[in-house]
Amino acid sequence: MAVATAALWLDPGLTPSHSIISKGHSALPSRISARSCLGKGKPLDLALSSLVSGNRPCLFPVASAVSSTTEVEAGGVVDRVGELSQVTGVLGCQWGDEGKGKLVDILAQHFDVVARCQGGANAGHTIYNSEGKKFALHLVPSGILNEQTICVVGNGVVVHLPGFFKEIDGLEANGISCEGRILVSDRAHLLFDFHQEVDGLREVELAKSFIGTTRRGIGPCYSSKVIRNGIRVCDLRHMDTFGQKLEILLKDAASRFEGFKYSADMLKEEVERYKGYAERLEPYITDTVHVMNQYILQGKKILVEGGQATMLDIDFGTYPFVTSSSPSAGGISTGLGIAPRSIGDLVGVVKAYTTRVGSGPFPTEILGKGGDLLRIAGMEFGTTTGRPRRCGWLDLVGLKYCCQINGFSTLNLTKLDVLSDLPEIKLGVSYKLINGQSIESYPADLNVLERLQVEYEVLPGWQCDISSIRNYNDLPPAACRYIERIEELVGVPIHYIGVGPGRDALITK
């Protein structure tokens, strides 16, 4: 066995870096990435997280820093999944549709719990089972295909019960048992059909300035939550007052939108429908805040599945062309009720190129035939809406911004195979204003975003099929160079590489 020297890299925003000689234990500030070097220039990337008590870092084993020199020099495979912390998050790095569901489905086999913390049925996660059957999930966490996994819908999620039960019925019709495996927070807010209608009316009202939402009612439901007249899952246990609360919401919508028609009969029908939903949902309703914290105390492994992505975050995204929740790291704590110090590794999922659905700035967008070819090759049509996605080159300015906000310990680069036919590939490496002035950070101002110029670095393509490759060393040199150049420019290791839609089409690096 060889003892590794570990050079520690602080996540963006932390104070001065540390270097240590690892001797089986280390006292580290929280959320530090470490690179272990075992001679001959062959690095072994590690992701470490420490528990911190006050200002005193706790000691914990750094088992990964002690590896067999023979194994590493022989190109041995590192157990990346085994390295992941007790509470691990999988979050999107772009504008959604990066392929988070696939990674969650794969990792779920090694976790006890998979939890959703924000968003609603606007999330569309496409996954495939071991037989290659396709499942499109919107509310049910992607861990549902793994029979031993408990799935949690947290308090930060907005739940459309008709859609929720439709998903469950579809899963069970395909032999996927959901009984006793899905827990729904009693604090989660209910999304009604009228929220969806209002979403559409608001888009029409905005005319040419429309957001390009999925029209699934997400924004109006979160609006009800924030102005404090929303209806929560726990309210289903009090049907005697449910109708009164729903009437307030319906009257409010009718007063705001001329096109929204409200009647007493409509209210009565909706209340009767929700009496049935309340009875069916009762076995699922749980105080998930208590349960999640009990799971942590019991040592259960928890995987948090983010919906949408950081560039759609209500605070950090390209506002107002964003979603209505927090799909970045902060949403994990607020959407599940677990302490930030409990959260360990965060895996950022990013496509090998960039896509966006709906309106909003897109600096690296490829217009015309080039974008059409990428869309067809990548089958870039929305899981939730079926809308064609806008396509462009990988934007490293945006990716670095997302890494800074979330403190990712590692990245999952997806759909690398889609680029296989291109003779050359561009990476957007920096922004500048029309006058040539460099932009040091990701702009908040949409006027700046829409006018800036992107500086590109051009890399050679590999022009061969890589979809059957399962070992990193078997990838064409040009593909490896593309991956490693992203790592160099972003400063975060890429440990997972997707080369196709199937469960097995994943390379661990």
N, C-alpha and C positions, 0 to 999 in steps of 0.2 A: 504493500500500500504506500501511496505517496501523499504527503501533506502539501496542500496547495497554498500558494500565496494568493490572497484575494485582494484585488484593487476595487474598492467600493465606489460606486457612482451614485451620488445623491440624485433623487428625483428633482425636477425643476422646482425651484422655490425653497429648497432646504439649504441649511447653512454648511460651512466648509466640509469638504470631503475627508474621508478617513482611509488609511491603509493599515492593514493588519496582517499578521501571520496567523492563519487559521489553525487552531490546535483542537478542533472538535467542538469548541464553544465560541460564541462571539456575543459581545454586547453592542447592539446596533441601534441607531435612531430608527424610528418607525419608517417603513416604506423606502428602504434602500435597495438598489439593485447591485448585485456583485458579479464580477467576472472572475472566474478562477482560471489561472493559467498553469498548465502542466507541461511546461517545457516545449521546445521545438516549435513554438509559435502556433500550437493547436489549442485554441481557447475552448473552454467549457463554460457556457453561459449559465448563470444561476439566477433565481429570483428568490429573495429572502424577505421575510417580514418579521419584525419583532413585536412583542407585546411590551408596551411601555406603561409603567406605573408612575404617575406623576412625571417628574423629570428624570426618573431613573430607569434606564433601559434594563430589561430583564435578560438574564442569560438563557440561551437555548442552544440545542445542538445544531451545528451546521453540517449535517451528515453529507449533503451534496458536495461540500468542498473537499471531501476526502474520497478520492476515486482511484481506481486501479490505473496506473500509468500504462500498463499493457493494454487494457481495454480501450482507453482513450486513443492511444497511438494506433490501435488496430481499427479505429473507426467505430467503436462500440456505440450502441444506441443508449442515450440517456433517457431515463423514465421521466419525461416532462409532466405527465399527468400525476405521477406520484409526488412530484415536487410541489404541486399546487397546495395552497393553504386550506385550512378548515373551512373558511368562508371565502369563496372565490366568485368574482363577478365577470360576466362576459358582456361587453358593451360595444356598441357600434361607433366607428370613428368617422363616418361620413354623413350622408343624408338618409341613412337606412338602407335596407335591402342588401346588406353586405354578406349575409350568409351566417348570421349568428345562430339560427336555429339548428343548423347542421352541427356546429361545434358543440352546442349545448347537448344535443342528442347523443353525440359520441362521448362527451365527458360525463354525462349523467350515469353511465354504467359504473362509474367510480365514485359517485356521490349518493348520499342518502336522500337528499331533498333538492328539488329544483323550484325556485321561487320567482314569480314576476313581481316587480315593485312599482311599475308605473305604466301609463298608457292604457289602451283598451283594445278593441277589435280593429283599430287602425294598424296594429302590428300584424304582419303576415309572414309567418315562418314556415318555409317549405322544407320538409324532411322526408327521408326515405327509410323504410324499415329494412331488415336484413334480407327480405325477399325482393327488395327494389320497389315496393309499392310506395306511391307518393301520398303524403299527407300535408294538407295546408291548414295550419293552426293560427288562430287569431287571439284567443283568450286563454286557452289551456296551455300551460307551460310545455315546452318541447321535450321535457323528460318523461312524458307520459308513455312513450313507446317502450321504456325500460320498466319491466314489471315490478321491480323492487323499489322503485323511486316514488316518494311522496311529492306531490305537486302542490304548491301554495300560491294562491292569488292574493297578494298583499293589499294592505289598506290604501296604497297609492294608486291602485288600478281602478278604472271605471268599468263597471260590469253591465253589459247588455244581456239580460237573462235569456231572451229568445235565441240569440246567437250562441250563447254559452251552452244551452241545452242541445242546440242543433249540432254543435261540435261533439258533445258527449255522445249523442245518438249515432253520429257518423263513426266515431271511434269504436263504440261497442258493436256496431254492425260489422266492423272489420276485425272483430275478435280482440280488441284492446279493452281490457277491463278497467273501469274508472271507479268502481265502488270502493269507498274507503281510502282512495288514493288522492283525492283532490280536496283541499281545504280552502275555503273562501273567507276572507276577513269580514268580520261583522262590522268593521269600520269602513269598508270599501263603499264607494258611492254607486248608486244605480243609474244606468244610462237608459233612458226611455226612447221609444220610437219617435216621440215628438222632438227630442234633442236632434235626431238625424234630420227631421224635416226642417227644423230651425237652421241647422248647419247649411243645408241647401239654399234656404231663403237668404241667408246672410251672404253666401257666395254670389247669388244673383244680384243682391243689393250693391255689392262692391264693384260689380260690372268688370271693367278692364283692370281694376286693382285687386281682383280676387286672389285669395291665398293659394288655391289649388289643393284644398283639403280632400281627404278621402270621403267626406260627407257621411262619416260614421257617427257624427254627433259628439265627438270627443271634446272640442272646444266649448260648445254650449253646456255640456255636463260639468266640465271643470269650472265654467263660469258660475253655474248653480252652486257648486261646492264653495267657491271663493266668496260669493256674496251671501253665503250661509243660509240658503233656503233649499239646499240639496236634500235628497232622500238616500239614506244609507241602508245597507243590507240588514242591519239590526232592526230597522223600522218595519221590516216584513213580519216581525214577531208581534206587531201591534196594529193589526188590520183595522181596528176600531178608529184609529186616527190617520191611517194611511191615506184615505180618500181626501181628507182635508188638506194634507200636505201636498198631494198631487194636484189638487185643484188650484192651489196658490201658484204652482209652476205653470200650469196650463193657462191660467188667466194672465200671468205675466207675459208669456209668449204671444198670446192673442193681442195684448195691448201694444206689443212692440212690433209685430209683423202683420200687415194687412192681409197677407196671403195665408196666414195660419187660421184655420177654422176650428173653433172650440165650441162644444155643446155639452149639456148635462148628460146626454146619452153616451157621448164619447167617454166622459169621465167614468160613468157607471160601468161601461164595458171594460175599460182598462183596469179598474179596481177588481172586477171579477176575474179577469185574466191573471192578475198578480196574486190573487188568493191561491190559485193553482200553482203558480211559480213558487210562492212562499212555502207551500207544503212540500214541493219537490226539492227545494233548495235546503231545507232544514238540516238534513244529514251532513251537508257540506259546510255549514256555517260554524266558524271557529274564531276564538280570540287568537288570531295568528301572531299578535305581538308577544303574548305569553308563550305560545307554542314555539315560536322561532327562538326565543331566548332560552327556553328549556332545551331545545335541540342543541344549542351552542354549549350549554353546561354539560350536556350528556356526551359531548364530543362527536356529535354527528356531523358529517361533511355536507356543506350547503353550497349549492351553485345558484347564483343569482343571474337570471336571464333578462337582459335589458331589451326593451322595445325601442323602435326608432333609433336615434343616434345623436351624438353630441352636437353635430351641426344643425340639429333640429331642436336643441334644448331651448326652452323658453327664455333663459337668461343668456346663454352663450352662443346660440345659433344665429342664423341670418334673419333676425327679427325684422318684420313680422311674419316672414315666411318660415314659420317654425311650428312645432307641435305645442300642446298646452301643458306639458309636464316636464320633468327633469330627467332625461335619459342618460345623464352623466353620473359620475360616481356619487355625488351628493344625494341623488334620488334613491339610492339603496337604503340609506339610513332612514330617510323620511318616509319612504314607501313600504318599509317592512318593520320599522320600530326597533332596529338593532343599532347598537352603538357603533360609531365610526371606528373605534379601536378594535372592534371585532372583525373588521373586514381586512383580509389579507391581500392576496394577489388579484389583480385586475387584468383581464385579457382583452385587448382591443382588437376588434375584427374590422378589417379593411380590405376592400377589393383591390385587385392588381391594377385597376383603373378606377374611374369614378362615375357614379350615376346619381341622378336626382329625378324625383317625380314631382310634378307640380311647378308652381312659379317660384321665382327667387333667383338671386345671383348665382352664377356657376362659372368661375374664372377660367377653368381649363376645359370648358365644353367644346366638343368637336361638332361643328355644324355641317349640314349637308351629307354627302355620300359617306364620308368617313365615319360619322356618328351612326348612320344607318347600318353600316357593315358591322360595327361593334355591337349594336343593339341586337342584330339578328344572330351573330355568333354567340353572344352571351344570353340569348333568350330573355332580354331585358324588358319584361312586361310585369306590372305589379301583381303580387300575390293577392292583395286585398281588392284592388280595383280593376286590374287587367290593363291599366293605362301604360302606353309605351314610356319607358324611362329615357330621359336625356342622358347622353353618354359623353365622356371626356377622358382626358389623361389623368393619371394619378397626381393629386395636388399635395405636395409635401409640405407646403406652408400650412395648409389646413390640417394635415395629419400631425405636424409638430404641435400645433395649437391644441388639438384634442389630447395628445399625449401629455402636454403640460397641465391641462385642466384635470385629467383623470389620474395621472401618475401610473400609467400602465407598466407592468413588469414584463410583459411580453405581448407580441402581436400575432394574429392569425391572418395571413395574406391569402385571400380566397380568389378563386376563378382565374388562377394564373394560366390555365390551359386556353382560355378565351383569346389570349394574345398570341397564340402559337403561329398563326399564319402571317403575322406582320413582319415586314423586312426590317423595320426599325420602330422603336418605342420611345415615347417622350415622357420625361418626368418634369413636372412643374416644380422648380426648385426655389424660386423667389418671385416677389412682386416688386414692381416699381410704378411710380406715377408717370403720366404722359411726359412730364418734364425731365424724366430720368432719375428722379429722386427715389432712393430705395425705401421700401416700407418694412419696418422692423417687426411688426406684429400683425396678427389677423385683424383687419379693420372692422369696426362696428358699423361704420357709416356705409349704407348701401350705395350711395352715390360714388364713393371711392371704389367699392368692390366692382361696380359695373363698368368703371372706366379704366381701372388699372391694367397694366400690361404684365403678362406672365413671362418669366424667363425660363426657358426649357433646357434640359440636358438630354441629348439624344443618345440612346444606347442601341446596339444592334439586336435584332430579333433572333430567335432560334429556329423558326420556320420548320418545326417538326412536331409531331403529336407527342404530348407528354402525359396524356390522361391515364396511361397504364403504369406509370412510374410510381414506385412507393418508397424509394430510398433517395435521400437528398444527393448523394454522390453520383447517382445515375442520371441526374438532370443534365441537360446540355450546359456547357460552360456559360453561354450567353444568358440562360435563365438564372443560373447561380449568381452571375454578375449583377443582374437586375435586382435580385433579392438582397444581395449584400450591399449594393449601392443605397437601397432604401434604408437599410440598417445604419449605414454610415451617416447618412444625412439626417435621420430622425433621432438616432441615439438610443433606440429600443430594439432588443433582439426579436427576430421573427422565428418562433419555434414551431408554428403550424402553417402548412402550405396546402391549400386546396387545389386539386387538379381535376375536379369533376364533381358532379352532384351527389354521387353515391356515398354511403357511410365509409366505405373503404378507401375512397379517393382523397386521402389525406396523408401528407408526408410530415413526419415529425423530425425536426432538425435539432 
